[in-house]
């Protein structure tokens, strides 16, 4: 039987002591190379702003041509062994993340080693292999290595974009940080009109841009080199998008073997680990491949939004130590303030509140939590995936949609059916379509000179069939820019490291090789078929047939009960020459939320 625990673990210190000494579990990194100021006030301020990412230790490296900063969270051991920035000869490293194969890599290096940290292994690996070292790493990371002799900066971000890295050019150098707020210490740039337009299309600001002029995100699976005033950015990983596996039996067996390897690796040996357990299959997969983990579930006080009973059923079936916490709905102002402070730029994923809340609860019990992020993207689990192959009535619906108001549900549904291929994916994945934006945006932002769909177009693969295209696009756009950004910021706000084992690059490469027929039913009503087949005997009977619920904010009810907040937001956005005044009943809940978040970001 599983225990439902109402309070924090009383034996936390006992299992904490089992974590390897000197291993930093999460960090914030900062730096300024080339032309840093002579004093250290700015780098110290940049680093202090990331205190939540690592509250236990803080370090600064300074030299005439470089300043690097680091904040660190350790569990028990605060010795200098894992202190950062770490120096090895001419090399200085500031690093955020986890390298899961660091012990294997350490066995291939000569050393000598002064600690048991993956940080030191990374430095030795770079000294031996140079820039090519990044291809040897398995994990989630962003790091910067400054070569004091060559005056050269090398930066890398993990393959999926789990860990963030942002940068801005200075007159004769480059500054970088884990979060936008640190780079604003160098001065607050102007806001880009194009970024606002993109935000309304995608519900996030697409990489490499941010809402601020001159501040950029390093794309996932890319390196950055700054040397002699020049910045070079290049990819280091390019998985195949071509589906090659068509038989279910061997695919299920291979998936089982991969999960049995990858998920325990992400728990780092025998370290007690927590799992965010929802009512869905992805988190259940993660918990099922661990040995009696601790699980945490958020219980909604609204019955039709409550996944806690399904999660409890899974926890009992797997024999986990389960913690269920009931939470009410936040008020509108609290939710808006929290989310805008998390991201430092507009981000309209209303699920961020739930992730923020469950992270706060989980942090009472553990310092590391595993999640099921990536399952929907890799195994075609979203409802919209079921609509991508629906080509019937395309021409007729396209014609009828032209005479129906674009902001109505009927107009949008007909418009969707009239689209094919790229257009349909973009419409299903967008906050506001181009037609809708023309109906509400000011002329300044709704001009024809901006390609609304440039980000989707950049990653579009016309050689793939629709579902394989969707999987590829999800992996390169929504996943890193919205989902993983949300998870990182929400976890880090509570000094909680969140790890998504389903996004291990070996699993990603395998998933991309699966033919969509192995993942989506012929009628489009069910996704993740291969995961369902694998887990059918490992989960409670009937669990796989439960509808997906999610923990959604009551946006429309808020607007009905607090109309003055919405009206005020629209007034301010209109005064800022961003929108015309749309009618409230012509917008969906997520579109309303996008405008509320934008207003709160711009006007506080």
C-alpha positions as CSV (number, residue, x, y, z in Angstrom):
1,X,0.0,0.0,0.0
2,X,1.1,3.5,-0.7
3,X,1.0,6.2,2.0
4,X,-0.5,9.6,1.2
5,X,1.7,11.9,3.2
6,X,0.4,15.3,4.2
7,X,3.7,16.8,5.5
8,X,7.3,17.0,4.5
9,X,9.5,14.0,4.8
10,X,10.8,13.6,8.3
11,X,13.8,11.6,7.1
12,X,15.0,14.1,4.5
13,X,18.6,14.4,5.9
14,X,19.1,10.6,5.8
15,X,18.5,10.2,2.1
16,X,20.1,13.5,1.3
17,X,23.4,12.2,2.6
18,X,23.4,9.6,0.0
19,X,24.0,12.1,-2.8
20,X,27.7,12.1,-4.0
21,X,29.7,14.8,-2.4
22,X,30.6,17.9,-4.3
23,X,28.0,17.4,-7.0
24,X,26.2,20.7,-7.8
25,X,22.6,19.9,-8.6
26,X,21.6,23.2,-10.3
27,X,23.2,26.5,-11.1
28,X,23.0,29.9,-12.6
29,X,25.8,31.1,-14.8
30,X,26.9,34.6,-15.9
31,X,29.8,36.1,-17.7
32,X,31.2,39.1,-19.6
33,X,34.2,38.7,-21.8
34,X,36.3,41.0,-24.0
35,X,35.5,44.3,-22.4
36,X,34.2,43.9,-18.9
37,X,34.4,46.9,-16.5
38,X,37.4,47.1,-14.2
39,X,35.3,46.7,-11.1
40,X,33.1,43.7,-10.4
41,X,29.9,45.4,-9.4
42,X,28.0,44.4,-12.6
43,X,29.0,40.8,-12.7
44,X,28.2,40.5,-9.0
45,X,24.8,42.0,-9.5
46,X,24.2,39.7,-12.6
47,X,25.1,36.7,-10.5
48,X,23.1,37.7,-7.4
49,X,20.0,37.9,-9.5
50,X,20.3,34.1,-10.1
51,X,20.4,33.3,-6.4
52,X,17.2,31.2,-6.7
53,X,19.0,28.9,-9.2
54,X,21.7,28.1,-6.6
55,X,21.3,29.6,-3.2
56,X,24.1,27.7,-1.4
57,X,27.2,29.1,-3.0
58,X,28.3,31.9,-5.2
59,X,31.6,32.4,-7.0
60,X,33.2,35.1,-9.2
61,X,36.2,34.8,-11.5
62,X,37.8,38.0,-12.7
63,X,40.7,38.9,-15.0
64,X,41.4,42.0,-17.2
65,X,39.5,40.4,-20.2
66,X,36.9,38.2,-18.5
67,X,34.5,38.0,-15.6
68,X,32.5,34.8,-14.9
69,X,29.9,34.2,-12.2
70,X,28.2,31.2,-10.8
71,X,25.5,30.3,-8.2
72,X,25.3,26.8,-6.9
73,X,22.9,24.6,-5.0
74,X,24.5,21.7,-3.1
75,X,22.7,19.3,-0.8
76,X,25.1,18.7,2.2
77,X,28.7,19.2,1.2
78,X,29.8,22.8,0.7
79,X,33.5,22.0,0.3
80,X,35.5,23.8,-2.3
81,X,35.7,20.7,-4.4
82,X,32.7,21.6,-6.6
83,X,33.1,25.4,-6.3
84,X,32.7,27.4,-9.5
85,X,33.9,29.0,-11.7
86,X,36.4,26.2,-11.7
87,X,39.9,26.8,-13.0
88,X,42.2,24.2,-14.7
89,X,45.4,25.8,-16.0
90,X,44.4,28.4,-18.6
91,X,40.8,27.3,-18.6
92,X,37.9,28.7,-16.5
93,X,34.5,27.0,-16.5
94,X,31.0,28.1,-15.4
95,X,28.5,25.4,-15.9
96,X,24.8,24.6,-15.3
97,X,23.4,21.1,-15.6
98,X,24.0,17.5,-15.3
99,X,26.2,15.2,-17.3
100,X,24.8,11.7,-16.8
101,X,27.8,9.8,-18.3
102,X,30.4,11.8,-16.4
103,X,31.8,8.8,-14.6
104,X,32.1,6.9,-17.8
105,X,34.0,9.8,-19.4
106,X,36.1,10.2,-16.3
107,X,37.4,6.7,-16.7
108,X,38.7,7.7,-20.1
109,X,40.6,10.7,-18.8
110,X,44.0,10.8,-17.1
111,X,43.2,13.4,-14.5
112,X,44.4,14.0,-11.7
113,X,41.0,14.8,-10.2
114,X,40.5,16.8,-7.1
115,X,36.7,16.2,-6.8
116,X,33.9,13.8,-7.7
117,X,32.1,16.4,-9.8
118,X,31.0,16.4,-13.4
119,X,32.3,20.0,-13.5
120,X,35.9,18.9,-13.3
121,X,35.4,16.1,-15.8
122,X,34.0,18.6,-18.3
123,X,37.1,20.8,-17.9
124,X,39.5,17.8,-18.5
125,X,37.4,16.6,-21.4
126,X,37.6,20.1,-23.0
127,X,41.3,20.2,-22.5
128,X,41.7,16.9,-24.3
129,X,39.1,17.2,-27.1
130,X,38.5,20.9,-27.4
131,X,35.2,22.1,-28.9
132,X,34.4,18.5,-30.0
133,X,33.9,17.5,-26.3
134,X,30.3,18.5,-26.4
135,X,29.4,15.6,-28.7
136,X,30.5,13.2,-26.0
137,X,28.1,14.5,-23.4
138,X,24.8,12.9,-22.4
139,X,22.8,15.2,-20.3
140,X,21.3,18.6,-19.9
141,X,23.7,21.6,-19.8
142,X,24.7,25.0,-20.7
143,X,28.3,26.0,-20.0
144,X,31.0,28.6,-20.9
145,X,34.7,27.9,-20.9
146,X,37.1,30.9,-21.0
147,X,40.6,30.3,-22.3
148,X,42.7,33.0,-20.6
149,X,45.7,32.4,-22.8
150,X,43.9,32.5,-26.2
151,X,41.2,35.0,-25.0
152,X,38.6,32.7,-26.4
153,X,35.1,31.8,-25.1
154,X,33.5,28.5,-25.9
155,X,29.8,27.9,-25.1
156,X,27.5,24.9,-25.6
157,X,23.9,24.3,-24.9
158,X,22.4,20.8,-24.6
159,X,20.7,19.1,-27.6
160,X,17.1,19.7,-26.7
161,X,17.4,23.1,-25.0
162,X,16.6,21.9,-21.5
163,X,19.0,24.4,-19.9
164,X,18.9,28.0,-21.0
165,X,21.7,30.3,-22.3
166,X,21.2,33.9,-23.3
167,X,23.7,36.5,-24.5
168,X,24.1,40.0,-25.7
169,X,27.0,41.7,-27.6
170,X,28.8,44.6,-26.0
171,X,30.9,47.1,-27.9
172,X,34.0,44.9,-27.7
173,X,32.8,41.8,-26.1
174,X,30.0,39.5,-25.1
175,X,27.9,39.1,-21.9
176,X,25.8,36.0,-21.1
177,X,23.6,34.5,-18.4
178,X,21.1,31.7,-17.6
179,X,18.2,34.2,-17.5
180,X,17.2,37.5,-19.1
181,X,17.1,39.4,-15.9
182,X,20.8,39.2,-15.4
183,X,21.6,40.7,-18.9
184,X,19.3,43.7,-18.2
185,X,21.9,44.8,-15.6
186,X,23.9,46.0,-18.6
187,X,21.1,48.4,-19.5
188,X,17.5,47.8,-20.6
189,X,17.2,47.7,-24.4
190,X,14.2,48.7,-26.4
191,X,11.4,46.2,-27.0
192,X,11.1,44.8,-30.5
193,X,7.8,45.2,-32.3
194,X,8.5,42.1,-34.3
195,X,8.9,40.2,-31.0
196,X,5.5,41.3,-29.9
197,X,4.0,40.2,-33.2
198,X,5.8,36.8,-32.9
199,X,4.6,36.4,-29.3
200,X,1.0,36.7,-30.4
201,X,1.5,34.1,-33.1
202,X,3.5,31.5,-31.1
203,X,2.6,32.4,-27.5
204,X,6.3,32.7,-26.8
205,X,9.3,34.6,-28.3
206,X,11.0,32.3,-30.8
207,X,14.7,31.5,-30.6
208,X,17.1,33.2,-31.2
209,X,15.2,36.3,-30.3
210,X,14.0,37.7,-27.1
211,X,11.5,40.5,-26.5
212,X,14.5,42.9,-26.1
213,X,16.6,44.2,-29.0
214,X,20.1,42.8,-29.0
215,X,19.6,40.0,-26.5
216,X,19.5,36.5,-27.9
217,X,19.0,32.9,-27.0
218,X,21.5,30.3,-28.1
219,X,19.6,27.6,-30.0
220,X,19.6,24.0,-28.6
221,X,22.3,21.7,-29.9
222,X,24.5,24.7,-30.8
223,X,27.9,26.0,-29.8
224,X,29.0,29.6,-29.6
225,X,32.6,30.8,-29.9
226,X,33.7,34.4,-29.2
227,X,37.2,35.3,-30.3
228,X,38.9,38.5,-31.5
229,X,35.6,40.3,-31.3
230,X,33.8,37.8,-33.6
231,X,30.9,35.5,-32.6
232,X,30.4,32.2,-34.4
233,X,27.4,30.0,-33.8
234,X,27.2,26.4,-35.2
235,X,25.1,23.2,-34.7
236,X,26.8,20.1,-33.3
237,X,23.8,17.6,-33.4
238,X,21.5,16.9,-36.3
239,X,19.3,13.8,-35.8
240,X,17.7,12.1,-38.7
241,X,14.0,12.9,-39.2
242,X,13.3,10.0,-41.5
243,X,11.1,7.3,-40.0
244,X,12.7,3.9,-40.6
245,X,11.1,1.6,-38.0
246,X,7.7,0.2,-39.1
247,X,7.2,-3.0,-37.0
248,X,5.6,-2.6,-33.6
249,X,7.1,-5.7,-31.9
250,X,10.8,-4.8,-32.2
251,X,10.1,-1.1,-31.6
252,X,8.4,-1.9,-28.3
253,X,11.2,-4.1,-27.2
254,X,13.8,-1.4,-28.1
255,X,11.8,1.3,-26.3
256,X,11.7,-0.9,-23.2
257,X,15.4,-1.3,-23.2
258,X,16.0,2.4,-23.7
259,X,13.7,3.5,-21.0
260,X,15.3,0.9,-18.6
261,X,18.7,2.5,-19.3
262,X,17.9,6.2,-19.6
263,X,15.5,6.8,-16.7
264,X,17.7,5.2,-14.0
265,X,20.6,7.2,-15.4
266,X,18.7,10.4,-14.9
267,X,18.2,9.5,-11.2
268,X,22.0,9.3,-10.8
269,X,22.5,5.9,-9.3
270,X,20.8,5.4,-5.9
271,X,19.9,9.1,-5.2
272,X,16.3,9.2,-4.0
273,X,14.3,11.0,-6.6
274,X,10.9,12.6,-6.9
275,X,8.5,12.3,-9.9
276,X,5.8,14.7,-10.9
277,X,2.9,12.3,-11.2
278,X,-0.1,13.4,-13.2
279,X,-2.9,11.3,-14.5
280,X,-1.2,10.9,-17.8
281,X,1.0,8.2,-19.4
282,X,4.3,10.1,-19.6
283,X,4.8,10.7,-15.9
284,X,3.6,7.1,-15.2
285,X,6.3,5.8,-17.6
286,X,8.9,7.8,-15.7
287,X,7.8,6.5,-12.3
288,X,7.4,2.9,-13.5
289,X,11.1,2.6,-14.5
290,X,12.3,3.8,-11.1
291,X,12.6,1.7,-7.9
292,X,9.8,2.9,-5.6
293,X,10.3,6.6,-6.1
294,X,8.7,9.4,-4.2
295,X,5.8,10.9,-6.3
296,X,4.1,14.2,-6.0
297,X,0.7,15.2,-7.4
298,X,-1.2,18.4,-7.6
299,X,-4.9,17.9,-6.7
300,X,-7.3,20.5,-8.0
301,X,-10.3,21.5,-5.9
302,X,-12.3,21.6,-9.2
303,X,-13.5,18.0,-9.7
304,X,-13.5,18.0,-13.5
305,X,-9.9,19.3,-13.5
306,X,-8.6,16.9,-10.9
307,X,-6.1,14.3,-12.0
308,X,-5.2,13.3,-8.4
309,X,-7.4,10.1,-8.3
310,X,-5.8,8.7,-11.4
311,X,-2.3,9.6,-10.1
312,X,-3.1,7.9,-6.8
313,X,-4.2,4.8,-8.6
314,X,-0.9,4.7,-10.4
315,X,1.1,5.4,-7.3
316,X,-0.6,2.5,-5.4
317,X,0.0,0.2,-8.4
318,X,3.7,1.0,-8.6
319,X,4.2,1.2,-4.8
320,X,5.6,4.7,-4.6
321,X,5.7,6.9,-1.6
322,X,3.0,9.4,-2.7
323,X,2.4,13.0,-1.7
324,X,-0.8,14.6,-2.8
325,X,-1.3,18.3,-2.2
326,X,-4.6,20.0,-2.8
327,X,-4.5,23.6,-4.2
328,X,-7.2,26.1,-5.0
329,X,-7.2,28.3,-8.1
330,X,-5.1,31.4,-7.8
331,X,-6.6,34.8,-8.2
332,X,-6.0,36.5,-11.5
333,X,-3.5,39.1,-10.3
334,X,-1.4,36.6,-8.5
335,X,-1.2,34.3,-11.5
336,X,-0.3,37.1,-13.8
337,X,2.4,38.6,-11.5
338,X,4.0,35.2,-10.9
339,X,4.2,34.2,-14.5
340,X,5.5,37.5,-15.8
341,X,8.2,37.5,-13.1
342,X,9.2,34.0,-14.0
343,X,10.0,34.5,-17.7
344,X,11.3,38.1,-17.9
345,X,9.4,38.3,-21.2
346,X,5.9,37.5,-22.5
347,X,5.1,33.8,-22.3
348,X,1.5,32.7,-22.6
349,X,1.5,29.1,-21.4
350,X,-1.2,29.2,-18.8
351,X,0.1,25.8,-17.5
352,X,3.1,27.6,-16.0
353,X,1.1,28.3,-12.9
354,X,0.5,24.6,-12.2
355,X,4.2,23.8,-12.9
356,X,5.2,26.6,-10.6
357,X,2.9,25.4,-7.8
358,X,3.8,21.7,-8.0
359,X,7.5,22.7,-8.0
360,X,7.0,24.6,-4.8
361,X,5.3,21.6,-3.2
362,X,7.9,19.1,-4.5
363,X,10.7,21.2,-3.1
364,X,9.4,20.5,0.4
365,X,10.3,16.9,-0.2
366,X,13.1,16.6,-2.8
367,X,15.7,18.7,-4.6
368,X,15.4,16.9,-7.9
369,X,12.2,15.9,-9.7
370,X,11.7,13.8,-12.9
371,X,8.9,14.7,-15.3
372,X,7.3,13.3,-18.4
373,X,8.0,16.3,-20.6
374,X,8.6,15.3,-24.2
375,X,6.2,12.4,-24.4
376,X,3.5,14.2,-26.3
377,X,5.9,15.8,-28.8
378,X,7.9,12.6,-29.5
379,X,5.1,10.1,-29.5
380,X,2.4,12.3,-31.1
381,X,0.1,12.6,-28.1
382,X,-1.5,16.0,-28.7
383,X,-5.1,16.2,-29.9
384,X,-4.0,18.5,-32.7
385,X,-1.9,15.7,-34.1
386,X,-5.1,13.8,-34.8
387,X,-6.3,16.7,-37.0
388,X,-3.2,17.0,-39.2
389,X,-4.1,14.1,-41.6
390,X,-7.8,15.3,-42.0
391,X,-7.8,16.6,-45.6
392,X,-11.5,16.1,-46.5
393,X,-13.6,19.1,-47.4
394,X,-10.5,21.2,-47.6
395,X,-11.6,23.4,-50.6
396,X,-15.2,23.9,-49.5
397,X,-14.2,24.8,-45.9
398,X,-11.6,27.3,-47.2
399,X,-14.3,29.1,-49.2
400,X,-16.9,29.1,-46.4
401,X,-14.3,30.3,-43.8
402,X,-13.8,33.5,-45.8
403,X,-17.3,34.7,-44.9
404,X,-17.3,33.7,-41.2
405,X,-15.8,36.1,-38.6
406,X,-12.2,34.9,-38.0
407,X,-12.4,35.3,-34.2
408,X,-15.4,33.0,-33.7
409,X,-15.1,29.3,-32.9
410,X,-17.0,28.4,-36.1
411,X,-14.8,30.6,-38.3
412,X,-11.6,29.2,-36.8
413,X,-12.8,25.6,-37.2
414,X,-13.8,26.1,-40.8
415,X,-10.6,27.9,-41.5
416,X,-8.6,25.0,-40.0
417,X,-10.4,22.5,-42.3
418,X,-9.5,24.6,-45.3
419,X,-5.8,24.4,-44.7
420,X,-3.3,21.8,-45.8
421,X,0.2,20.8,-44.7
422,X,2.3,23.6,-43.3
423,X,-0.7,26.0,-43.0
424,X,-2.7,23.5,-41.0
425,X,0.1,22.8,-38.6
426,X,0.7,26.5,-38.1
427,X,-2.9,27.3,-37.5
428,X,-3.3,24.4,-35.0
429,X,-0.1,25.5,-33.1
430,X,-0.7,29.3,-33.1
431,X,-2.2,31.6,-30.6
432,X,-3.5,34.1,-33.1
433,X,-3.5,33.4,-36.9
434,X,-2.5,36.1,-39.3
435,X,-6.2,36.8,-40.2
436,X,-7.1,37.1,-36.5
437,X,-4.2,39.4,-35.8
438,X,-5.3,41.7,-38.6
439,X,-8.6,41.9,-36.9
440,X,-7.2,43.1,-33.5
441,X,-3.7,44.5,-34.0
442,X,-2.9,48.1,-34.6
443,X,-1.8,48.9,-38.2
444,X,1.7,49.4,-36.8
445,X,2.0,45.7,-35.9
446,X,-0.3,44.1,-38.6
447,X,1.6,45.1,-41.7
448,X,2.4,42.8,-44.5
449,X,6.2,43.1,-44.1
450,X,6.4,40.6,-41.2
451,X,6.4,36.9,-42.0
452,X,4.3,35.6,-39.2
453,X,5.3,32.0,-39.7
454,X,9.0,32.4,-40.2
455,X,9.9,30.2,-37.3
456,X,7.8,27.3,-38.4
457,X,9.0,27.8,-42.0
458,X,12.6,27.7,-40.8
459,X,12.2,24.2,-39.4
460,X,9.6,22.9,-41.9
461,X,10.5,19.6,-43.6
462,X,8.4,19.2,-46.8
463,X,10.0,15.8,-47.5
464,X,8.2,14.3,-44.5
465,X,4.5,13.2,-44.2
466,X,2.3,15.5,-42.0
467,X,2.7,13.7,-38.7
468,X,6.4,13.3,-39.0
469,X,6.6,17.0,-39.9
470,X,4.6,17.9,-36.8
471,X,6.9,15.8,-34.6
472,X,10.0,17.5,-36.1
473,X,8.5,21.0,-35.7
474,X,7.3,20.4,-32.1
475,X,10.8,19.2,-31.2
476,X,12.5,22.3,-32.7
477,X,10.0,25.0,-31.7
478,X,7.3,24.6,-29.0
479,X,9.3,22.1,-26.9
480,X,12.4,24.2,-26.2
481,X,10.9,27.7,-26.5
482,X,7.7,27.1,-24.5
483,X,7.5,23.8,-22.6
484,X,11.2,23.5,-21.4
485,X,11.5,27.2,-20.7
486,X,8.4,26.9,-18.5
487,X,9.8,23.9,-16.7
488,X,13.2,25.4,-16.1
489,X,11.9,28.8,-14.8
490,X,9.2,27.2,-12.6
491,X,11.5,24.7,-11.0
492,X,14.4,27.1,-10.6
493,X,12.1,29.7,-8.9
494,X,12.0,27.2,-6.0
495,X,15.6,25.9,-6.3
496,X,14.3,22.6,-7.7
497,X,16.0,20.8,-10.5
498,X,13.6,19.2,-13.0
499,X,14.9,16.5,-15.3
500,X,13.0,15.2,-18.3
501,X,14.4,11.7,-19.0
502,X,12.2,11.2,-22.1
503,X,14.3,13.9,-23.7
504,X,17.5,12.0,-23.5
505,X,18.9,12.3,-27.0
506,X,19.1,8.6,-27.5
507,X,15.3,8.3,-26.9
508,X,14.7,11.3,-29.1
509,X,16.7,9.7,-32.0
510,X,14.8,6.5,-31.5
511,X,11.4,8.3,-31.4
512,X,12.2,10.2,-34.6
513,X,12.9,6.8,-36.3
514,X,9.4,5.5,-35.6
515,X,6.9,5.6,-38.4
516,X,3.8,7.7,-37.3
517,X,1.6,4.7,-37.9
518,X,3.2,3.1,-34.8
519,X,2.2,6.2,-32.7
520,X,-1.2,7.4,-34.0
521,X,-4.4,5.4,-34.6
522,X,-5.8,5.4,-38.1
523,X,-8.9,7.5,-37.1
524,X,-6.6,10.0,-35.3
525,X,-8.3,9.6,-31.9
526,X,-5.4,8.0,-30.0
527,X,-1.7,8.8,-29.9
528,X,1.3,7.3,-28.2
529,X,0.3,3.8,-29.4
530,X,3.7,2.3,-28.8
531,X,3.8,3.7,-25.2
532,X,0.3,2.4,-24.6
533,X,1.3,-1.1,-25.8
534,X,4.5,-1.0,-23.6
535,X,2.7,0.2,-20.5
536,X,-0.6,-1.8,-20.7
537,X,0.6,-4.5,-18.4
538,X,2.5,-2.1,-16.1
539,X,-0.3,0.3,-15.2
540,X,-3.7,-0.2,-13.5
541,X,-6.5,-1.6,-15.8
542,X,-8.3,1.2,-17.7
543,X,-5.7,3.8,-16.9
544,X,-4.6,4.3,-20.5
545,X,-8.2,5.0,-21.5
546,X,-8.6,8.0,-19.2
547,X,-9.1,11.3,-21.0
548,X,-6.3,13.8,-20.6
549,X,-7.3,16.6,-18.2
550,X,-4.4,19.0,-17.4
551,X,-4.5,21.7,-14.8
552,X,-5.9,24.7,-16.6
553,X,-6.5,28.2,-15.3
554,X,-10.2,29.4,-15.3
555,X,-9.4,32.3,-17.7
556,X,-12.9,32.9,-19.0
557,X,-14.5,32.7,-15.5
558,X,-11.9,35.2,-14.3
559,X,-12.7,37.6,-17.0
560,X,-16.4,37.3,-16.3
561,X,-15.9,37.9,-12.6
562,X,-13.2,40.5,-12.9
563,X,-14.1,42.3,-16.2
564,X,-12.4,45.5,-15.1
565,X,-8.9,43.9,-15.2
566,X,-9.5,42.7,-18.8
567,X,-10.9,46.0,-19.9
568,X,-8.0,47.9,-18.3
569,X,-5.5,45.6,-20.0
570,X,-7.2,46.2,-23.4
571,X,-7.3,49.9,-22.8
572,X,-3.5,50.0,-22.0
573,X,-2.6,47.9,-25.0
574,X,-4.7,50.1,-27.3
575,X,-3.1,53.2,-25.8
576,X,0.3,51.6,-26.5
577,X,-0.7,51.2,-30.2
578,X,-0.6,47.5,-30.0
579,X,-4.2,46.5,-30.5
580,X,-7.6,47.7,-31.5
581,X,-10.4,46.9,-29.1
582,X,-11.6,43.3,-29.9
583,X,-14.9,42.1,-28.5
584,X,-14.4,39.9,-25.5
585,X,-16.7,37.1,-26.8
586,X,-14.7,36.7,-30.0
587,X,-11.5,35.5,-28.2
588,X,-10.7,32.1,-26.8
589,X,-9.4,31.7,-23.3
590,X,-5.8,31.2,-24.3
591,X,-5.9,34.3,-26.6
592,X,-7.3,36.4,-23.7
593,X,-4.5,35.1,-21.5
594,X,-1.9,36.1,-24.1
595,X,-3.2,39.6,-24.1
596,X,-3.4,39.8,-20.3
597,X,0.2,38.5,-19.9
598,X,1.4,41.0,-22.6
599,X,-0.2,43.9,-20.8
600,X,1.2,42.8,-17.4
601,X,4.7,42.5,-18.9
602,X,4.5,45.9,-20.5
603,X,2.8,47.9,-17.8
604,X,3.3,46.0,-14.6
